[in-house]
Amino acid sequence: MPPRNWVEISRGALRRNQDYVRRRLTPPTALCAVVKADAYGHGAAACAEVFAHGGAEWLAVTSPEEGARLRVNGTSQVPVLVLAGFAPGDVAALLEYRLTPAVWDAEQIAWLAAGMAKCRPAGTLAVHLKVDTGMGRLGVTSAQETALRQALERAPQIRVEAVFSHLAAAEIPAGEGNEAQHREFLAALERWSRWAPGLAGRNGRSGHLLNGEGALRYPGWGCGMARVGLALYGYSAQPEHAAHLSPALSWKTHVIALKDLPAGHGVGYGPLYRAPRPMRVATIAAGYADGYRRQFSPGAQVLIGGIPAPVVGAISMDLTSVDVTEVPAVRLGDEVTLLGGSGTARVTAIELARLARTIPYEILCGLSARVERVYRD
């Protein structure tokens, strides 16, 4: 049964984006491919396979559940970093699926130690210690460091493998905050390296600060690793890099109804829109339940046969109306591109994000699970 609407993900585009990011990184900086949130809507298992085959040294996810899914779906060799915390009940899964947790609180160390005592795994558990360098979100503060060190000293089976942090404004050119965070990170890395001599220091593989925008803007700050997400999927806020990246995802559907409406006729709920002239309207099979948001109208365009057609009226849960008066020979069943395209006839997540007053991340992550993912080479 064919899907009502679907996304096509280009493995070739993913590979090319990964190659470009890799060329930007300063050796020996490792690449951590971020595949959290179902690889930003692109499908985590399939994207992880592409990135691992392309040489990514690490993968990163949000939660133990996401990491476990990667392992179950065949990602067996590449280390997986769990970025955004865990609960006491998650420790068994962290151990079973060989996941590396991020830690920033003494209580987390107690949870891990208790879970290891219960499960009795062989060897030690590596963790990545997150420090707060100005984001004010996750990460150990200077006031919490003593308690965290004491907890680690009581749990020698838990080994700090790396220290990391996160830039709050990597997309902002010449952000003074980025420089300050970099300095704070190097200082924190130095402090923790004195406490744990196994950490290799600022030029080794013991630290990571950069996200994707940071890796493109400050490749020399890579330390041991860069955690890259959106750039791998084809987007950057930096035009000089965006020109070398290819959006990997296209979103498509079909025309399921056609009708000619007289001037003044309402279109959709409200009706918030009335035809300003005699108009041919196509109804397409996608709506806000699929992730095609109500905020896209007015302003959004779709492509039918490569020709732009403006969205009109309120976007419904399952349906959207478009003005096809200027699209010659449009027929029932014709393919419609909601996101993607080629050449100058293209719709990007950046354009849709502007209409919704948000960021491209939210557009891509907002694709519903009912939108089928199809992979192309």
C-alpha positions in Angstrom: 0.0 0.0 0.0 1.6 3.3 -1.0 2.0 6.0 1.7 -0.1 9.1 1.7 3.1 11.1 2.1 6.7 10.1 2.6 10.2 11.4 3.0 13.1 10.3 0.8 16.6 10.4 2.4 19.6 10.4 0.1 22.4 8.3 1.5 24.7 9.9 -1.0 24.0 13.4 0.4 24.6 12.1 4.0 28.0 10.7 2.8 29.0 13.9 1.0 28.1 16.0 4.1 30.1 13.8 6.3 33.1 14.0 4.0 32.9 17.8 4.0 32.7 18.0 7.8 35.6 15.6 8.1 37.7 17.8 5.8 37.0 20.8 8.0 38.1 19.1 11.3 41.7 19.5 12.4 43.4 16.1 12.8 43.3 14.1 15.0 39.8 15.3 16.0 37.3 12.5 16.0 33.8 12.8 14.5 30.8 12.0 16.7 27.7 11.8 14.5 24.6 13.0 16.4 21.7 10.8 15.6 19.4 11.8 18.4 15.7 12.5 17.8 15.6 9.8 15.2 18.5 11.5 13.4 16.7 14.8 13.3 13.8 13.1 11.5 16.0 11.2 9.0 15.8 7.8 10.7 18.5 7.0 13.3 19.2 3.4 12.4 19.8 4.0 8.7 21.8 7.2 9.2 23.9 5.6 11.9 24.8 2.9 9.4 25.8 5.4 6.8 27.9 7.5 9.3 29.6 4.5 10.9 30.5 3.1 7.5 31.9 6.5 6.6 34.2 6.4 9.5 32.5 8.2 12.3 34.3 7.2 15.5 31.3 7.9 17.8 27.5 8.2 17.6 25.4 10.4 20.0 21.9 10.0 21.2 19.6 11.7 23.8 18.6 8.8 26.0 19.4 5.1 26.9 16.2 4.2 25.0 17.6 5.7 21.8 21.0 4.0 22.3 19.4 0.7 22.9 17.4 1.0 19.6 20.6 1.6 17.7 22.1 -1.5 19.2 19.0 -3.6 18.5 19.0 -2.3 14.9 22.5 -3.4 14.2 24.9 -0.7 15.3 27.2 -2.9 17.3 30.8 -1.6 17.0 30.7 2.2 17.2 30.7 3.7 20.7 27.4 5.5 21.6 27.3 8.5 23.9 24.1 9.2 25.8 24.0 13.0 26.1 21.0 14.0 28.1 20.9 12.0 31.3 19.5 8.7 32.6 17.4 7.5 35.5 18.4 4.9 38.1 16.4 2.3 36.3 18.4 2.9 33.1 21.7 1.6 34.4 21.1 -2.0 33.4 20.4 -0.9 29.8 23.5 1.3 29.8 25.6 -1.8 30.7 23.7 -4.3 28.6 23.9 -2.2 25.4 27.4 -0.8 26.0 26.4 2.8 26.1 28.6 5.6 27.5 26.6 8.0 29.7 27.3 11.7 30.2 27.4 12.6 33.9 27.5 15.8 35.8 26.2 15.1 39.3 27.4 13.0 42.3 24.1 11.3 42.5 24.5 9.9 39.0 27.7 8.3 40.1 25.9 6.6 43.0 23.2 5.3 40.6 25.9 3.9 38.3 27.8 2.3 41.2 24.7 0.7 42.6 23.6 -0.6 39.2 27.1 -2.1 38.6 27.1 -3.8 42.0 23.7 -5.4 41.1 24.6 -6.4 37.5 28.3 -7.2 38.3 29.7 -6.4 34.9 33.4 -7.2 34.1 35.8 -4.2 34.0 35.0 -0.6 34.4 32.4 1.8 33.0 33.6 4.7 31.0 31.7 8.0 31.4 32.0 11.4 29.8 31.9 14.2 32.3 30.0 17.3 31.3 31.0 20.7 32.6 28.9 23.9 32.5 30.9 26.5 30.7 28.0 29.0 30.4 25.0 27.2 28.9 23.4 27.0 32.3 21.6 23.8 31.4 23.5 20.5 31.9 27.0 20.1 33.3 28.8 20.2 36.6 29.5 23.7 38.0 32.6 24.7 39.9 30.7 24.6 43.1 29.7 20.9 42.4 33.1 19.7 41.4 34.3 18.6 44.8 31.2 16.5 45.5 31.5 14.9 42.1 35.2 14.1 42.5 34.5 12.5 45.9 31.7 10.4 44.4 34.1 9.2 41.7 36.8 8.4 44.2 34.3 6.2 46.0 33.5 4.4 42.7 36.8 3.3 41.1 34.9 1.1 38.8 33.7 4.2 37.0 36.3 5.8 34.8 36.2 9.4 33.4 37.1 8.9 29.7 36.5 12.5 28.5 35.4 15.9 29.7 33.0 17.9 27.5 30.8 20.9 27.3 28.5 22.6 24.8 28.6 26.0 23.0 25.5 28.2 23.6 25.8 30.4 20.5 28.0 28.6 17.9 25.8 29.9 15.1 26.5 33.5 16.0 29.5 35.0 14.1 32.4 36.1 16.3 30.4 35.5 19.5 32.3 36.7 22.5 30.5 34.1 24.5 32.0 31.4 22.4 35.5 32.6 23.2 34.7 32.8 26.9 33.2 29.3 26.9 36.3 27.9 25.1 38.6 29.4 27.7 36.4 28.1 30.5 36.4 24.6 28.9 40.2 24.5 28.6 40.5 25.5 32.2 38.0 22.8 33.3 39.8 20.2 31.1 43.1 21.2 32.7 41.6 20.9 36.3 40.1 17.5 35.6 43.3 16.3 33.8 45.3 17.0 37.0 42.8 15.0 39.0 42.6 12.1 36.5 46.0 11.8 34.8 44.5 9.3 32.3 42.9 12.2 30.6 45.2 13.2 27.7 45.0 17.0 28.0 43.8 19.7 25.7 45.3 18.3 22.5 44.4 14.7 23.1 41.2 12.7 22.7 40.0 13.6 26.2 37.7 16.5 25.5 35.0 17.8 23.2 33.3 21.1 23.1 32.1 21.7 19.5 28.7 21.0 18.0 28.2 21.1 14.2 28.2 24.9 13.8 31.1 25.2 16.2 33.1 22.5 14.2 32.6 24.5 11.0 33.4 27.9 12.6 36.2 26.9 15.0 37.8 23.7 13.6 40.9 24.3 15.6 39.0 24.0 18.9 38.2 20.4 18.3 40.3 18.9 21.1 39.5 15.2 20.9 36.2 15.1 19.2 33.4 17.2 17.6 29.7 16.3 18.0 28.1 17.1 14.6 24.4 17.0 14.0 22.5 19.2 11.5 25.5 19.8 9.2 25.5 16.0 8.5 21.9 16.3 7.3 22.7 19.2 5.0 22.2 22.5 6.8 24.3 25.3 8.3 23.7 28.8 9.4 27.0 29.8 7.8 26.4 30.5 4.1 30.1 29.6 3.1 29.5 26.1 4.5 25.9 25.7 3.6 26.9 26.1 -0.1 28.9 22.8 0.3 26.2 20.8 2.1 23.3 19.0 0.5 19.9 18.7 2.4 19.5 14.9 2.5 15.7 14.8 3.0 12.9 15.5 0.6 9.2 15.3 1.6 6.6 14.3 -0.9 2.9 13.6 -1.3 0.2 13.5 -4.0 -2.7 15.5 -5.3 -5.8 13.8 -4.1 -8.5 16.4 -5.2 -8.9 19.1 -7.8 -11.6 21.7 -8.3 -12.3 25.1 -9.8 -13.6 27.7 -7.4 -15.3 31.0 -8.2 -14.0 34.3 -6.8 -15.0 34.7 -3.2 -15.2 31.0 -2.4 -13.8 30.0 0.9 -10.9 27.5 1.2 -10.4 25.5 4.3 -11.4 26.1 7.9 -12.7 29.5 9.0 -12.6 30.1 6.1 -9.4 32.1 6.7 -8.9 32.4 3.0 -11.3 33.3 0.1 -10.3 33.1 -3.5 -9.5 36.6 -4.8 -10.3 35.4 -8.4 -11.5 32.3 -10.2 -9.0 29.7 -9.0 -8.0 26.1 -9.4 -7.3 24.4 -6.1 -5.6 21.1 -5.4 -5.9 19.3 -2.1 -2.7 17.4 -1.1 -2.4 14.5 1.4 -0.4 16.1 4.2 -1.2 18.2 7.2 -0.1 19.2 10.7 -0.5 15.6 12.0 2.4 14.8 9.6 4.4 17.8 10.7 3.3 20.2 8.0 2.5 23.0 10.4 -0.4 25.4 10.4 2.1 28.3 10.6 3.3 27.6 7.1 0.2 29.2 5.7 0.2 31.9 4.4 3.6 31.9 2.7 4.6 28.4 2.0 4.9 27.0 -1.5 5.0 23.4 -2.7 6.4 22.1 -6.0 4.3 20.3 -8.6 6.3 19.3 -11.7 9.0 21.7 -10.5 6.5 24.6 -10.6 5.8 26.5 -7.3 2.3 26.5 -6.1 1.3 28.6 -3.0 -0.4 27.1 0.0 -3.8 28.7 0.6 -6.2 28.6 3.5 -5.7 26.9 6.9 -3.6 23.8 6.9 -5.7 20.9 8.3 -4.7 17.8 10.3 -4.4 15.6 7.2 -4.8 17.9 4.2 -3.5 21.1 2.7 -4.9 23.2 -0.2 -2.7 24.8 -2.8 -3.4 27.2 -5.7 -2.6 25.4 -8.9 -4.1 28.0 -11.3 -0.7 28.6 -12.8 0.4 24.9 -12.9 -0.5 23.6 -16.4 -2.0 20.2 -16.8 -2.0 19.3 -13.1 -3.8 16.0 -12.6 -5.1 13.8 -9.8 -2.3 11.7 -8.4 0.5 14.1 -9.4 3.5 14.1 -7.1 4.0 17.1 -4.9 7.2 18.2 -3.1 6.7 19.8 0.3 10.4 20.0 1.2 13.3 19.5 -1.2 13.6 19.9 -5.0 16.5 20.8 -7.2 18.1 23.9 -8.6 16.2 27.1 -8.0 13.0 25.1 -7.6 13.6 24.1 -4.0 11.9 24.3 -0.7 14.2 24.2 2.3 13.7 23.6 6.0 15.2 27.1 6.5 12.3 28.7 4.5 9.7 26.8 6.4 11.3 27.6 9.7 11.1 31.3 8.9 7.3 31.0 8.3 6.9 29.2 11.6 9.2 31.6 13.4 11.4 28.7 14.5 14.6 26.9 13.5 15.3 24.2 10.9 15.9 21.6 13.6 12.3 21.9 14.8 10.9 21.5 11.2 13.0 18.3 10.6 12.4 16.8 14.1 8.7 17.6 13.8 8.1 15.1 11.0 5.5 12.6 12.3 6.3 8.9 12.8 3.4 8.2 10.3 5.5 9.8 7.5 7.2 6.9 5.9 11.0 7.1 5.5 12.4 5.8 2.2 16.2 5.7 1.5 17.8 6.3 -1.9 21.4 5.8 -3.1 
